[in-house]
Amino acid sequence: MLKTTDRAAVTVLLQQDHDIDVVIPRGGLSLINTLSEESRIPLLKHLQGICHTYIHSDANLDMARDVLINAKCRRPGICGATETVLIDQTIAADAAPMLIDALIAHHCEVRGDEQIQSLHQHVSPATEEDWDTEYLDLIVSMKVVAGIDEAIAHINRHGSQHTDAIITDNARAAAQFCNTVDSAITMHNTSTQFADGGEFGMGAEIGIATGKLHARGPVGVEQLTTFKYNVLGKGQVRPI
């Protein structure tokens, strides 16, 4: 336990690689970036939670609404909260208005691309910056995608490799999503807010590690592998 709040002490601490095995920082992106630059000790990074929920063309829309409200509005300030909603082009005209109405009813601001704006009058314009933003607030960005391939590409480009969900009754689409999205946790038909060590039966949580390197000792191909969790649901939402 450091007996000072002087940040200079942290800089000194980060050089003590002979005495400290690992650093687990908890804080904002600027803190993580600073520690990454200064530390001689391996970091177990708990980075941003730019989480997505993708509403597939074969989604049950009532389930999608209930799961999305939980994923965004239950606790908007946690890293497992959904920050971006992607809606399949083929169902956008029906899905977007009902989802936006539900979000607004829960006091959530919706920022959308041009197509989303055309489907609801109470949507603010989304900027390119919105797709890369962890709001940690009752704000969500929403975008129409041509299909599952575009949804996956968007997530892999803009996501933080934390937790991403697909809502669909199509098992093949769910498998494609879960196997192709490059995130630590993928969800099928359930809320991204289940991304929690306690919910996974792991006890008290240190953080959600979004990195992949963790090997100790001799390193071969097997030691370079890591865990990915595919969570299968039937519309479950996490209790308040």
C-alpha atoms as an extended CHARMM CRD file, in Angstrom:
* protein
*
       240  EXT
         1         1  MET       CA              0.0000000000        0.0000000000        0.0000000000  PROA      1               0.0000000000
         2         2  LEU       CA              1.5230000000        3.3120000000       -1.0780000000  PROA      2               0.0000000000
         3         3  LYS       CA              1.3510000000        5.9970000000        1.5850000000  PROA      3               0.0000000000
         4         4  THR       CA              1.1400000000        8.8150000000       -0.9420000000  PROA      4               0.0000000000
         5         5  THR       CA             -1.1560000000        9.9620000000       -3.7500000000  PROA      5               0.0000000000
         6         6  ASP       CA              1.7240000000       11.5800000000       -5.6370000000  PROA      6               0.0000000000
         7         7  ARG       CA              1.7200000000       10.1660000000       -9.1690000000  PROA      7               0.0000000000
         8         8  ALA       CA              5.5080000000       10.3460000000       -9.2360000000  PROA      8               0.0000000000
         9         9  ALA       CA              5.4780000000        7.4210000000       -6.8130000000  PROA      9               0.0000000000
        10        10  VAL       CA              3.5690000000        5.3530000000       -9.3640000000  PROA      10              0.0000000000
        11        11  THR       CA              6.2690000000        6.0290000000      -11.9460000000  PROA      11              0.0000000000
        12        12  VAL       CA              8.8870000000        4.7010000000       -9.5280000000  PROA      12              0.0000000000
        13        13  LEU       CA              6.6990000000        1.7030000000       -8.6640000000  PROA      13              0.0000000000
        14        14  LEU       CA              6.3820000000        0.7580000000      -12.3330000000  PROA      14              0.0000000000
        15        15  GLN       CA             10.1520000000        0.2810000000      -12.5640000000  PROA      15              0.0000000000
        16        16  GLN       CA             10.3140000000       -2.3390000000       -9.7820000000  PROA      16              0.0000000000
        17        17  ASP       CA             10.1460000000       -5.3570000000      -12.0840000000  PROA      17              0.0000000000
        18        18  HSD       CA             12.4100000000       -7.4020000000       -9.7810000000  PROA      18              0.0000000000
        19        19  ASP       CA              9.8600000000       -7.1850000000       -6.9660000000  PROA      19              0.0000000000
        20        20  ILE       CA              6.4840000000       -6.9630000000       -8.7430000000  PROA      20              0.0000000000
        21        21  ASP       CA              5.1800000000       -9.6120000000      -11.1410000000  PROA      21              0.0000000000
        22        22  VAL       CA              2.1560000000       -7.8950000000      -12.6690000000  PROA      22              0.0000000000
        23        23  VAL       CA              0.2880000000       -4.5890000000      -12.5700000000  PROA      23              0.0000000000
        24        24  ILE       CA             -3.5130000000       -4.5590000000      -12.8310000000  PROA      24              0.0000000000
        25        25  PRO       CA             -4.5240000000       -0.9310000000      -13.4500000000  PROA      25              0.0000000000
        26        26  ARG       CA             -8.1210000000        0.2080000000      -12.9900000000  PROA      26              0.0000000000
        27        27  GLY       CA             -8.9850000000        3.5690000000      -14.4800000000  PROA      27              0.0000000000
        28        28  GLY       CA             -9.5730000000        5.4850000000      -17.6730000000  PROA      28              0.0000000000
        29        29  LEU       CA             -7.9430000000        5.0670000000      -21.0840000000  PROA      29              0.0000000000
        30        30  SER       CA             -5.4020000000        7.8340000000      -20.4310000000  PROA      30              0.0000000000
        31        31  LEU       CA             -4.2040000000        6.0430000000      -17.2880000000  PROA      31              0.0000000000
        32        32  ILE       CA             -3.8480000000        2.7310000000      -19.1150000000  PROA      32              0.0000000000
        33        33  ASN       CA             -1.9300000000        4.3590000000      -21.9800000000  PROA      33              0.0000000000
        34        34  THR       CA              0.3980000000        6.1470000000      -19.5620000000  PROA      34              0.0000000000
        35        35  LEU       CA              1.1390000000        2.9670000000      -17.6400000000  PROA      35              0.0000000000
        36        36  SER       CA              1.7260000000        1.0520000000      -20.8710000000  PROA      36              0.0000000000
        37        37  GLU       CA              4.3840000000        3.5730000000      -21.8650000000  PROA      37              0.0000000000
        38        38  GLU       CA              6.1080000000        3.7820000000      -18.4740000000  PROA      38              0.0000000000
        39        39  SER       CA              5.9080000000        0.2920000000      -16.9930000000  PROA      39              0.0000000000
        40        40  ARG       CA              8.6990000000       -2.2790000000      -16.9930000000  PROA      40              0.0000000000
        41        41  ILE       CA              6.2120000000       -4.7070000000      -15.4360000000  PROA      41              0.0000000000
        42        42  PRO       CA              3.6390000000       -6.6840000000      -17.4670000000  PROA      42              0.0000000000
        43        43  LEU       CA              0.1690000000       -5.1270000000      -17.3950000000  PROA      43              0.0000000000
        44        44  LEU       CA             -3.1440000000       -6.9750000000      -17.2150000000  PROA      44              0.0000000000
        45        45  LYS       CA             -5.1620000000       -4.3370000000      -18.9970000000  PROA      45              0.0000000000
        46        46  HSD       CA             -8.7880000000       -3.6390000000      -18.1880000000  PROA      46              0.0000000000
        47        47  LEU       CA             -9.4990000000       -1.3980000000      -21.1740000000  PROA      47              0.0000000000
        48        48  GLN       CA            -12.5580000000        0.2810000000      -22.6500000000  PROA      48              0.0000000000
        49        49  GLY       CA            -15.9110000000       -1.4330000000      -22.9560000000  PROA      49              0.0000000000
        50        50  ILE       CA            -17.1060000000       -0.3250000000      -26.3830000000  PROA      50              0.0000000000
        51        51  CYS       CA            -19.6970000000       -3.1110000000      -26.4760000000  PROA      51              0.0000000000
        52        52  HSD       CA            -22.1410000000       -3.7740000000      -29.3130000000  PROA      52              0.0000000000
        53        53  THR       CA            -25.5360000000       -5.4120000000      -29.6400000000  PROA      53              0.0000000000
        54        54  TYR       CA            -26.3510000000       -6.5400000000      -33.1890000000  PROA      54              0.0000000000
        55        55  ILE       CA            -30.0150000000       -7.0960000000      -34.0640000000  PROA      55              0.0000000000
        56        56  HSD       CA            -29.9030000000       -9.7540000000      -36.7910000000  PROA      56              0.0000000000
        57        57  SER       CA            -32.5560000000      -10.1640000000      -39.4890000000  PROA      57              0.0000000000
        58        58  ASP       CA            -33.8870000000      -13.2870000000      -37.7210000000  PROA      58              0.0000000000
        59        59  ALA       CA            -34.1590000000      -11.6440000000      -34.3010000000  PROA      59              0.0000000000
        60        60  ASN       CA            -37.2350000000      -11.8710000000      -32.1080000000  PROA      60              0.0000000000
        61        61  LEU       CA            -37.9100000000       -8.1430000000      -31.7800000000  PROA      61              0.0000000000
        62        62  ASP       CA            -39.6330000000       -8.3530000000      -28.4000000000  PROA      62              0.0000000000
        63        63  MET       CA            -36.5940000000      -10.1960000000      -27.0490000000  PROA      63              0.0000000000
        64        64  ALA       CA            -34.2900000000       -7.7240000000      -28.7760000000  PROA      64              0.0000000000
        65        65  ARG       CA            -36.0390000000       -4.8120000000      -27.0910000000  PROA      65              0.0000000000
        66        66  ASP       CA            -35.9200000000       -6.3610000000      -23.6170000000  PROA      66              0.0000000000
        67        67  VAL       CA            -32.2910000000       -7.4570000000      -23.9230000000  PROA      67              0.0000000000
        68        68  LEU       CA            -31.1810000000       -4.1060000000      -25.3470000000  PROA      68              0.0000000000
        69        69  ILE       CA            -32.8440000000       -2.0860000000      -22.5920000000  PROA      69              0.0000000000
        70        70  ASN       CA            -31.0440000000       -4.2210000000      -20.0200000000  PROA      70              0.0000000000
        71        71  ALA       CA            -27.7420000000       -4.0900000000      -21.9110000000  PROA      71              0.0000000000
        72        72  LYS       CA            -27.8040000000       -0.2890000000      -22.1430000000  PROA      72              0.0000000000
        73        73  CYS       CA            -29.9550000000        1.0720000000      -19.3230000000  PROA      73              0.0000000000
        74        74  ARG       CA            -29.5690000000       -1.2840000000      -16.3410000000  PROA      74              0.0000000000
        75        75  ARG       CA            -26.2390000000        0.2660000000      -15.3400000000  PROA      75              0.0000000000
        76        76  PRO       CA            -24.9790000000        2.4900000000      -18.1690000000  PROA      76              0.0000000000
        77        77  GLY       CA            -21.7460000000        3.3670000000      -16.3700000000  PROA      77              0.0000000000
        78        78  ILE       CA            -20.1960000000       -0.1180000000      -16.3410000000  PROA      78              0.0000000000
        79        79  CYS       CA            -17.7960000000       -1.5060000000      -18.9270000000  PROA      79              0.0000000000
        80        80  GLY       CA            -20.2750000000       -4.2040000000      -20.0250000000  PROA      80              0.0000000000
        81        81  ALA       CA            -22.9610000000       -1.7220000000      -21.0560000000  PROA      81              0.0000000000
        82        82  THR       CA            -23.8310000000       -1.6880000000      -24.7520000000  PROA      82              0.0000000000
        83        83  GLU       CA            -22.6370000000        1.5170000000      -26.4230000000  PROA      83              0.0000000000
        84        84  THR       CA            -23.5270000000        0.8220000000      -30.0750000000  PROA      84              0.0000000000
        85        85  VAL       CA            -26.5610000000       -0.9200000000      -31.5770000000  PROA      85              0.0000000000
        86        86  LEU       CA            -26.3400000000       -2.3850000000      -35.0820000000  PROA      86              0.0000000000
        87        87  ILE       CA            -29.5890000000       -3.2310000000      -36.8880000000  PROA      87              0.0000000000
        88        88  ASP       CA            -29.9140000000       -5.4050000000      -39.9750000000  PROA      88              0.0000000000
        89        89  GLN       CA            -31.0950000000       -3.5150000000      -43.0510000000  PROA      89              0.0000000000
        90        90  THR       CA            -33.9230000000       -5.9610000000      -43.7580000000  PROA      90              0.0000000000
        91        91  ILE       CA            -35.6860000000       -5.2870000000      -40.4340000000  PROA      91              0.0000000000
        92        92  ALA       CA            -34.5940000000       -1.7210000000      -39.7150000000  PROA      92              0.0000000000
        93        93  ALA       CA            -37.9100000000       -0.1070000000      -40.6970000000  PROA      93              0.0000000000
        94        94  ASP       CA            -39.7530000000       -2.1860000000      -38.0910000000  PROA      94              0.0000000000
        95        95  ALA       CA            -37.0420000000       -2.6840000000      -35.4780000000  PROA      95              0.0000000000
        96        96  ALA       CA            -35.4870000000        0.7580000000      -35.2020000000  PROA      96              0.0000000000
        97        97  PRO       CA            -38.6140000000        2.7570000000      -34.2230000000  PROA      97              0.0000000000
        98        98  MET       CA            -39.6620000000        0.3110000000      -31.4920000000  PROA      98              0.0000000000
        99        99  LEU       CA            -36.1370000000        0.0550000000      -30.0860000000  PROA      99              0.0000000000
       100       100  ILE       CA            -35.6660000000        3.8250000000      -30.1260000000  PROA      100             0.0000000000
       101       101  ASP       CA            -39.0360000000        4.3780000000      -28.4360000000  PROA      101             0.0000000000
       102       102  ALA       CA            -38.0440000000        1.9320000000      -25.6920000000  PROA      102             0.0000000000
       103       103  LEU       CA            -34.6450000000        3.5580000000      -25.1990000000  PROA      103             0.0000000000
       104       104  ILE       CA            -36.1320000000        7.0510000000      -25.0280000000  PROA      104             0.0000000000
       105       105  ALA       CA            -38.7140000000        5.8160000000      -22.5090000000  PROA      105             0.0000000000
       106       106  HSD       CA            -35.7300000000        4.8670000000      -20.3340000000  PROA      106             0.0000000000
       107       107  HSD       CA            -34.2500000000        8.3750000000      -20.7450000000  PROA      107             0.0000000000
       108       108  CYS       CA            -31.5410000000        7.2120000000      -23.1540000000  PROA      108             0.0000000000
       109       109  GLU       CA            -30.3260000000        9.5420000000      -25.9030000000  PROA      109             0.0000000000
       110       110  VAL       CA            -30.0150000000        7.8780000000      -29.3260000000  PROA      110             0.0000000000
       111       111  ARG       CA            -27.4490000000        9.0300000000      -31.8860000000  PROA      111             0.0000000000
       112       112  GLY       CA            -27.9310000000        7.4770000000      -35.3040000000  PROA      112             0.0000000000
       113       113  ASP       CA            -26.6040000000        7.3300000000      -38.8330000000  PROA      113             0.0000000000
       114       114  GLU       CA            -28.6260000000        8.9190000000      -41.6430000000  PROA      114             0.0000000000
       115       115  GLN       CA            -30.8840000000        5.9040000000      -42.1020000000  PROA      115             0.0000000000
       116       116  ILE       CA            -31.6810000000        5.6870000000      -38.3890000000  PROA      116             0.0000000000
       117       117  GLN       CA            -32.4200000000        9.4240000000      -38.3590000000  PROA      117             0.0000000000
       118       118  SER       CA            -34.8840000000        8.9340000000      -41.2230000000  PROA      118             0.0000000000
       119       119  LEU       CA            -36.7730000000        6.3060000000      -39.1920000000  PROA      119             0.0000000000
       120       120  HSD       CA            -37.3290000000        8.3420000000      -36.0200000000  PROA      120             0.0000000000
       121       121  GLN       CA            -37.6460000000       12.0650000000      -35.4040000000  PROA      121             0.0000000000
       122       122  HSD       CA            -36.0330000000       12.0080000000      -31.9530000000  PROA      122             0.0000000000
       123       123  VAL       CA            -32.5930000000       10.7880000000      -33.0320000000  PROA      123             0.0000000000
       124       124  SER       CA            -29.4880000000       12.9770000000      -32.9210000000  PROA      124             0.0000000000
       125       125  PRO       CA            -26.9310000000       12.7050000000      -35.7460000000  PROA      125             0.0000000000
       126       126  ALA       CA            -24.0580000000       10.3340000000      -35.0140000000  PROA      126             0.0000000000
       127       127  THR       CA            -20.5140000000       11.3420000000      -35.9240000000  PROA      127             0.0000000000
       128       128  GLU       CA            -17.6060000000        9.0480000000      -36.7760000000  PROA      128             0.0000000000
       129       129  GLU       CA            -16.3320000000        9.6590000000      -33.2550000000  PROA      129             0.0000000000
       130       130  ASP       CA            -19.4790000000        8.1030000000      -31.7840000000  PROA      130             0.0000000000
       131       131  TRP       CA            -18.5840000000        4.6480000000      -33.1290000000  PROA      131             0.0000000000
       132       132  ASP       CA            -15.3860000000        4.7460000000      -31.0500000000  PROA      132             0.0000000000
       133       133  THR       CA            -16.8870000000        6.1980000000      -27.8700000000  PROA      133             0.0000000000
       134       134  GLU       CA            -17.4790000000        4.5160000000      -24.5280000000  PROA      134             0.0000000000
       135       135  TYR       CA            -20.2450000000        6.7720000000      -23.2030000000  PROA      135             0.0000000000
       136       136  LEU       CA            -20.6640000000        5.2650000000      -19.7230000000  PROA      136             0.0000000000
       137       137  ASP       CA            -23.9480000000        7.1720000000      -19.7090000000  PROA      137             0.0000000000
       138       138  LEU       CA            -27.5170000000        6.9630000000      -21.0220000000  PROA      138             0.0000000000
       139       139  ILE       CA            -26.3770000000        7.5800000000      -24.5940000000  PROA      139             0.0000000000
       140       140  VAL       CA            -26.2190000000        5.0080000000      -27.3660000000  PROA      140             0.0000000000
       141       141  SER       CA            -25.1730000000        5.1130000000      -31.0220000000  PROA      141             0.0000000000
       142       142  MET       CA            -27.2200000000        3.2160000000      -33.6140000000  PROA      142             0.0000000000
       143       143  LYS       CA            -26.4000000000        2.1730000000      -37.1600000000  PROA      143             0.0000000000
       144       144  VAL       CA            -28.0300000000        0.1740000000      -39.9620000000  PROA      144             0.0000000000
       145       145  VAL       CA            -25.8260000000       -2.5280000000      -41.5110000000  PROA      145             0.0000000000
       146       146  ALA       CA            -26.3060000000       -4.4880000000      -44.7300000000  PROA      146             0.0000000000
       147       147  GLY       CA            -25.9700000000       -7.8310000000      -42.9710000000  PROA      147             0.0000000000
       148       148  ILE       CA            -23.9700000000       -9.9170000000      -40.5480000000  PROA      148             0.0000000000
       149       149  ASP       CA            -20.6750000000       -9.5070000000      -42.4060000000  PROA      149             0.0000000000
       150       150  GLU       CA            -20.8630000000       -5.7200000000      -42.1630000000  PROA      150             0.0000000000
       151       151  ALA       CA            -21.8780000000       -5.9670000000      -38.5080000000  PROA      151             0.0000000000
       152       152  ILE       CA            -18.8570000000       -8.1380000000      -37.7040000000  PROA      152             0.0000000000
       153       153  ALA       CA            -16.5350000000       -5.8520000000      -39.6730000000  PROA      153             0.0000000000
       154       154  HSD       CA            -17.8570000000       -2.7900000000      -37.8220000000  PROA      154             0.0000000000
       155       155  ILE       CA            -17.3840000000       -4.4400000000      -34.4300000000  PROA      155             0.0000000000
       156       156  ASN       CA            -13.8720000000       -5.6530000000      -35.2120000000  PROA      156             0.0000000000
       157       157  ARG       CA            -12.9310000000       -2.1610000000      -36.4060000000  PROA      157             0.0000000000
       158       158  HSD       CA            -14.5590000000       -0.0220000000      -33.7110000000  PROA      158             0.0000000000
       159       159  GLY       CA            -14.9610000000       -2.3590000000      -30.7370000000  PROA      159             0.0000000000
       160       160  SER       CA            -12.6000000000       -2.7620000000      -27.8040000000  PROA      160             0.0000000000
       161       161  GLN       CA            -12.5240000000       -6.5920000000      -27.8240000000  PROA      161             0.0000000000
       162       162  HSD       CA            -14.5580000000       -6.6410000000      -24.6150000000  PROA      162             0.0000000000
       163       163  THR       CA            -18.1260000000       -7.9760000000      -25.0450000000  PROA      163             0.0000000000
       164       164  ASP       CA            -20.4310000000       -8.0430000000      -28.0630000000  PROA      164             0.0000000000
       165       165  ALA       CA            -23.8600000000       -9.6250000000      -28.5690000000  PROA      165             0.0000000000
       166       166  ILE       CA            -26.0640000000      -10.8850000000      -31.3790000000  PROA      166             0.0000000000
       167       167  ILE       CA            -29.8350000000      -11.2160000000      -31.0960000000  PROA      167             0.0000000000
       168       168  THR       CA            -31.0990000000      -13.8720000000      -33.4970000000  PROA      168             0.0000000000
       169       169  ASP       CA            -33.0600000000      -17.1110000000      -33.7640000000  PROA      169             0.0000000000
       170       170  ASN       CA            -30.6700000000      -18.2620000000      -36.5010000000  PROA      170             0.0000000000
       171       171  ALA       CA            -28.1670000000      -20.7040000000      -35.0130000000  PROA      171             0.0000000000
       172       172  ARG       CA            -25.8280000000      -20.5160000000      -38.0040000000  PROA      172             0.0000000000
       173       173  ALA       CA            -25.6920000000      -16.7200000000      -37.8300000000  PROA      173             0.0000000000
       174       174  ALA       CA            -25.0670000000      -16.8730000000      -34.0880000000  PROA      174             0.0000000000
       175       175  ALA       CA            -22.1810000000      -19.3050000000      -34.5910000000  PROA      175             0.0000000000
       176       176  GLN       CA            -20.6660000000      -17.1290000000      -37.3210000000  PROA      176             0.0000000000
       177       177  PHE       CA            -20.8860000000      -14.0680000000      -35.0910000000  PROA      177             0.0000000000
       178       178  CYS       CA            -19.4580000000      -15.7410000000      -31.9950000000  PROA      178             0.0000000000
       179       179  ASN       CA            -16.6120000000      -17.3710000000      -33.9130000000  PROA      179             0.0000000000
       180       180  THR       CA            -15.6610000000      -14.3100000000      -35.9740000000  PROA      180             0.0000000000
       181       181  VAL       CA            -16.0540000000      -11.3170000000      -33.6630000000  PROA      181             0.0000000000
       182       182  ASP       CA            -12.6320000000      -10.7690000000      -32.0860000000  PROA      182             0.0000000000
       183       183  SER       CA            -13.7410000000      -10.0910000000      -28.5110000000  PROA      183             0.0000000000
       184       184  ALA       CA            -13.0390000000      -11.6530000000      -25.1380000000  PROA      184             0.0000000000
       185       185  ILE       CA            -16.7530000000      -12.3910000000      -24.6690000000  PROA      185             0.0000000000
       186       186  THR       CA            -19.5080000000      -12.8870000000      -27.2260000000  PROA      186             0.0000000000
       187       187  MET       CA            -23.1770000000      -13.1870000000      -26.3140000000  PROA      187             0.0000000000
       188       188  HSD       CA            -26.1030000000      -14.8120000000      -28.1220000000  PROA      188             0.0000000000
       189       189  ASN       CA            -29.5960000000      -13.6440000000      -27.1760000000  PROA      189             0.0000000000
       190       190  THR       CA            -28.5680000000      -12.1250000000      -23.8730000000  PROA      190             0.0000000000
       191       191  SER       CA            -27.3980000000       -8.8640000000      -22.3460000000  PROA      191             0.0000000000
       192       192  THR       CA            -23.8110000000       -7.6480000000      -22.5870000000  PROA      192             0.0000000000
       193       193  GLN       CA            -24.1220000000       -6.7020000000      -18.9140000000  PROA      193             0.0000000000
       194       194  PHE       CA            -23.6140000000      -10.3750000000      -18.0240000000  PROA      194             0.0000000000
       195       195  ALA       CA            -19.9100000000       -9.6950000000      -18.7140000000  PROA      195             0.0000000000
       196       196  ASP       CA            -18.8850000000      -10.0370000000      -15.0930000000  PROA      196             0.0000000000
       197       197  GLY       CA            -16.6330000000      -12.4330000000      -13.2130000000  PROA      197             0.0000000000
       198       198  GLY       CA            -19.2560000000      -13.0340000000      -10.5520000000  PROA      198             0.0000000000
       199       199  GLU       CA            -21.8680000000      -13.9210000000      -13.1740000000  PROA      199             0.0000000000
       200       200  PHE       CA            -19.3620000000      -16.3540000000      -14.7080000000  PROA      200             0.0000000000
       201       201  GLY       CA            -18.9090000000      -18.0810000000      -11.3620000000  PROA      201             0.0000000000
       202       202  MET       CA            -15.3720000000      -16.7510000000      -10.8980000000  PROA      202             0.0000000000
       203       203  GLY       CA            -15.9480000000      -14.9470000000       -7.6150000000  PROA      203             0.0000000000
       204       204  ALA       CA            -14.7060000000      -11.4180000000       -7.0350000000  PROA      204             0.0000000000
       205       205  GLU       CA            -13.6840000000       -9.7900000000      -10.2970000000  PROA      205             0.0000000000
       206       206  ILE       CA            -10.3420000000       -8.0770000000      -10.8530000000  PROA      206             0.0000000000
       207       207  GLY       CA            -11.3240000000       -6.8700000000      -14.3000000000  PROA      207             0.0000000000
       208       208  ILE       CA            -12.1700000000       -7.9100000000      -17.8470000000  PROA      208             0.0000000000
       209       209  ALA       CA             -8.8630000000       -8.4910000000      -19.6200000000  PROA      209             0.0000000000
       210       210  THR       CA             -9.0950000000       -7.6330000000      -23.3060000000  PROA      210             0.0000000000
       211       211  GLY       CA             -5.5200000000       -8.6150000000      -24.1650000000  PROA      211             0.0000000000
       212       212  LYS       CA             -4.3350000000      -12.0310000000      -25.3040000000  PROA      212             0.0000000000
       213       213  LEU       CA             -0.7970000000      -12.4800000000      -23.9650000000  PROA      213             0.0000000000
       214       214  HSD       CA             -0.6360000000      -14.2050000000      -20.6110000000  PROA      214             0.0000000000
       215       215  ALA       CA              1.8350000000      -17.0710000000      -20.9690000000  PROA      215             0.0000000000
       216       216  ARG       CA              4.2200000000      -18.0230000000      -18.1660000000  PROA      216             0.0000000000
       217       217  GLY       CA              7.2440000000      -20.2470000000      -18.5550000000  PROA      217             0.0000000000
       218       218  PRO       CA              8.2380000000      -21.9270000000      -21.8590000000  PROA      218             0.0000000000
       219       219  VAL       CA              6.0680000000      -20.5820000000      -24.6740000000  PROA      219             0.0000000000
       220       220  GLY       CA              4.9330000000      -22.6890000000      -27.6040000000  PROA      220             0.0000000000
       221       221  VAL       CA              1.8400000000      -22.5500000000      -29.7930000000  PROA      221             0.0000000000
       222       222  GLU       CA             -0.4030000000      -23.8750000000      -27.0100000000  PROA      222             0.0000000000
       223       223  GLN       CA              0.8300000000      -21.2460000000      -24.5510000000  PROA      223             0.0000000000
       224       224  LEU       CA             -0.1080000000      -18.4830000000      -26.9960000000  PROA      224             0.0000000000
       225       225  THR       CA             -3.7800000000      -19.4470000000      -26.8860000000  PROA      225             0.0000000000
       226       226  THR       CA             -6.2870000000      -17.7090000000      -24.6460000000  PROA      226             0.0000000000
       227       227  PHE       CA             -9.9010000000      -17.9750000000      -23.5430000000  PROA      227             0.0000000000
       228       228  LYS       CA            -12.9400000000      -16.7340000000      -25.4410000000  PROA      228             0.0000000000
       229       229  TYR       CA            -16.3860000000      -17.0920000000      -23.8840000000  PROA      229             0.0000000000
       230       230  ASN       CA            -19.4220000000      -17.7960000000      -26.0750000000  PROA      230             0.0000000000
       231       231  VAL       CA            -22.5470000000      -17.1800000000      -23.9770000000  PROA      231             0.0000000000
       232       232  LEU       CA            -25.8330000000      -18.6830000000      -25.2290000000  PROA      232             0.0000000000
       233       233  GLY       CA            -29.1160000000      -17.2540000000      -23.9810000000  PROA      233             0.0000000000
       234       234  LYS       CA            -32.8680000000      -17.2720000000      -24.5300000000  PROA      234             0.0000000000
       235       235  GLY       CA            -33.5720000000      -13.6290000000      -23.7710000000  PROA      235             0.0000000000
       236       236  GLN       CA            -32.2190000000      -13.4810000000      -20.2240000000  PROA      236             0.0000000000
       237       237  VAL       CA            -31.6700000000      -10.0590000000      -18.6830000000  PROA      237             0.0000000000
       238       238  ARG       CA            -29.5280000000       -9.3090000000      -15.6530000000  PROA      238             0.0000000000
       239       239  PRO       CA            -31.4360000000       -8.3010000000      -12.4910000000  PROA      239             0.0000000000
       240       240  ILE       CA            -30.9530000000       -4.8120000000      -11.0970000000  PROA      240             0.0000000000
